[in-house]
Every structure is written in structure tokens, then in C-alpha cells.
Amino acid sequence: MISKWFRLKDKAIALRKDGKSIRDIEGKLGIPRSTLSGWLKDIKLSKNQKKILDKNWRIALGLSREKAVAWHNKEKAKRLGFAKLEATNLLKCINVSDKKILELALSMLYLGEGAKTEKTSLGNSDSEILLFFAACMEKLYGLSRKNVRCDLHLRADQNIEEIKIYWSKKLRIPLANFKSASIDKRTIGRKTYPYYKGVCILNYANVAIQRKLVYLSREYCTKISK
């Protein structure tokens, strides 16, 4: 039985001899690639034609990747937007001014990030987390950020005084409160990304708060896990 595409065979062969790719011929004539492969397998292309095909293939591959990245970013933006909407709607159902809820939230953060030794302190490279911590200490326990001691853990190529000023402004804490800065010697000779400002540690003197937060968070985890 003669293929319904047979009438286009001579045209397909002529296009191939002109150096067209099987993909191009498929798109131009609408002939299935499986059929074209059988018709065109014995046609030899010149080195120049092969070079052109390879160049066009690389260009097409690059465009395909760009489209894939654009599609992926678009889909990711949709998912992020949906996640943000869900979070916003959930927050509308929560009384964020309720100190019991606030203290529970603080205790869970502290369980993961806070010091467990004989002090109440928390360190992080994320200013939002530290601002939340400082705000909770003020709202729940009346501890002003003006009295908190701040220490820094930095990389070797970071300027201590510049980083102190950065954190002082970011956290709205007096510059005089930044006492010590330790340097990680393992980073000597390694360049730091501009956005990384080291780890800032906020230290409060009241150890009783630390004990309460740790007990509260662990008791809560135990109740949930049962």
C-alpha cells in the first residue's frame, strides 16, 4: 500500500539535498518523522551542510531552553502567588495581637534557632527573623532593643565596622550595642557575596525567658506528636 505522503517524497528529498533538517521538512510538509527517516536515510550531506544543520540545531536548542525557562518561571510565579494568597488568608483568621499566640510562635522559632545555654540569645543572617525576635522580646517581656548586646560572626573579607553599621540600621539597635565580632578563618582567601552580611546574634541577660521558651516549645511539640 502506497503511503498517503508518497506524492511529497520527491519534494522531501529535494529539501534534504538542499541541506534542510528532518525537523524542518517535517514542519514544512507535515510528513511524519518516521516516514521521512526511511526516505532520507541514504542521502549524504556535505560537510558544510552538516555544519549549518549543527549550527541551526544549537540555535533551536538555545531558544527551546529559553522558552522552557520562561515557562518554568511563569509557573513558579503562579505557585508562589497561590502560596502567598493562602498565607494571607490564614493570617486573617489569626489574632496576631494575642500574646499567647505570639509567645508560642516565638518559642518555636527559639527551639530551632535560639541558644540553649545559660542565656537568651538568637543569631541569624536574616534580618526579618531578628526583627521578629527583638519585637517579641519587647512586646512580651518589656525588654527594649536599646539594651540588647549584639555580636557578629563574619567572613574574613568583611569590614567589621561597615557590617556593624548595616545591622545597627537594619535592626534599629544603637551602634554602641555591637560589642564583639569573630572572624571565620576558614574563609580567608574566599570572596563573600555582597548580599551576605554575616550572622548577627542578639543577646538578652534574662535566662528565665530562655528556659520558658524552650519548655513551652518542647511541651507543644510533645502534645502535637502524641
N, C-alpha and C positions, 0 to 999 in steps of 0.2 A: 504493500500500500504506500502510495506516494504521500510524503508529508505535505500538509497544507501550506507549509512555509517554502516548499520547493521552488516556487516561482521567484523567490527572492534570493535563491542561493547564489546566482551569478553576481548579484549586486553586493551580497555579503562578502564574497571572495574578493571582489574588486576593492571594496573598502579596506579589507585586511591587507591586500597588497599595497594599498596606499599608506599603510602604517597605522591604521586605526586599531584601537584596543577592542577586545571582545566585548568589554563593557559598553564602549561607545556604539558598537554595531548593534548590540542588544537594545540599547536605548533608542537608537535611530530607527531600526526596522521592526522592533517588537518581537524578535525571534528569541525563543528560549535559549539560554546559555548552553544547555546540554546539547541542543541541536547544532549550535554554532561550533562547539568544541569538536564535534565529529567532522564537520565540513572543513574546518580551518586548520586541523592539526598538522597537515603536511605542508602548509605554506610557510616558507622561510622568510624571515625579515632581515633586513640589512642591519649592520651594527649601528648605523645612525638612527634607523627606525626604532630599534630596541632602546637606544639611549633616550630618544624622545618619549617613548612609552614609559620608560622608567621615571623620567622627569615628571611627566604628567601624573603618573601614579602617586609619586611623592607629594605633589601639589594637592591632588584629590584627597590623599590620606590626611594631610595637614588640615584641609578645610573640614573634613569629616570629624577630626578630633576637636576642632574649634566649635563645631556645631554641637558635638556631644558635651563639651564642657559648658557651653551656653545653656543647653537643655538641663544639664545636671544642676547648674547654679540656679536656674529658674525654679526647678522642682524643690531644691533645698530651701529657697526663699519662701516657697509656699508652706513647706513643713514648719519652718521657723515661725512664720506668721501665725500658723494654726496653734503652735505651742504657746506663743505669746498670748494669743486670744484666750486659750484655756487657762493660762496662769492668771490673766487679768480678771476673768470671770470668777475664778476660785477666790481671789483676794477680795472680791466684792462681798463674798459670803463670810469673811473673817473680820472680826473686830480687832484691827491692828493696834488699837489703843488699850486693849485688855492686857494688863501687866502679867497675868498668869500665862497667857499665850506667848507673850514676848519673852518671859523668863525661860519657858520651855524651849523656845526656838534658840535662845542664847545657849542654853545648856547643851543642846545637840551640836551646835557649832563648836562649843568648847570641848566637848568629848572628842571631836575629830581633830581640832587644831590647837587647843589650849595646852598650856604646861600642866603637868600632873605632879610636879614637885611642890615644895612648900612656898608657893606664890601664885598669884592670879595674873597670868600673862598670856598673851596670844600673839603669834607672829605670822605674817603673811606678806606676799608680794602684791596682793590685790587690795587696792585702796578701799574698794567698796566693802570688803569684809571687815577691814579695820575701822572704817567709819561706823559700820553697824555695831561692832563691838564697843566702841567708845560711846556711842549713843545709848546703848543698853546700860552700860555702867552708870551713865548719868541719870537716865530715866528710872532705873530700877533701884539703884543704891546711892544716888546722890553724889557720885564721885566725879568731880569735874576733870575734864581732859587737861585743864591747866596744871594739874598736879601729877599727871601720869609721867613715868620715866620711859624714855624711848631709846632703844638700842638698835643698831643696824648690823646686818650681815651682808657684806658686799663682795664683789669680784675684784680682782687685782687692778684692773684698768679703770675702775670707777673713782671719781673725785668725791672724797668724803664730804667736804663742805657743800658741794653742789647738791649732793643727794640729801643731805640734812635739810637744806632749804626746800627741796622738792617735797619731801614728806611733811615738813612743817606747814607748808601752804596747803597741801592736799588734805591733811587731816585736821587743819586748823588748831594746831598744837604749838605753843611757844617754842621757838628755836632753841632756847636755853634748856629745854627738857630733853634734848637729844644728847645723851652722855657719851656712850661708847660706840665704836664701830670696829667690828672684826673683819679681817680680810681673808678670803679663802685662797690660800697659797696654791692650791691645785689649779687655779685659773690663770696663773701667771703665763703670759705669752698668748693667751686666747682672747679674742675680741668679743666684747659684750654687745648684744643687740641694743640699740638706742632706747627702745621702749622698756627694757628691763631696769628697774630701779632698786634692785636688791630686795632683801627681806627686812621689814620693819617690825619690831617687837614692842608691844605696849605692855608695860609692867605696872600693876597696881599692888599696893602694900598689903591689902586686906586678904589674907589667906583663907578666911572663913567663907568668902564668896566662892573661891575655887572649889572648896570641899562641897559646898551646897550644889554647885553646878554639876560636878562630877556625879554625886549621889543621885541627883534628880534625873540626869540623862540616863544613867545606868538602870535606875529603877523603871524608868519609862520604857527603855528597850526590853527589859525583862517582862513587863506587863504585855507588851505588844507581841513578843515572841512566843508567849505561852499559848 
